[in-house]
Amino acid sequence: MALVEAARFHNEVEADLARSRLAAEGIDSVLFDVGMSWVGSAIPVRLMVDESDEDEARRLLSRDRDGWA
């Protein structure tokens, strides 16, 4: 099992919403760099998934982001 980055977020709230969305679809994920992102920081929160789930996770997150715009 190798973790890969599925998405980056500017804040912890957005990242946690995406993590919850993936969990609802049965995709386990973990957030990296939580607490490192603050106003003016260039350090994003990274959403990591198993490499076998990467394509599906990206598809789901992309679809959600398109719906938010």
Beta strands, then each sheet from edge to edge (+ up, - down):
strand 1: 3-9
strand 2: 29-32
strand 3: 45-50
sheet 1: 1+ 3- 2+
end
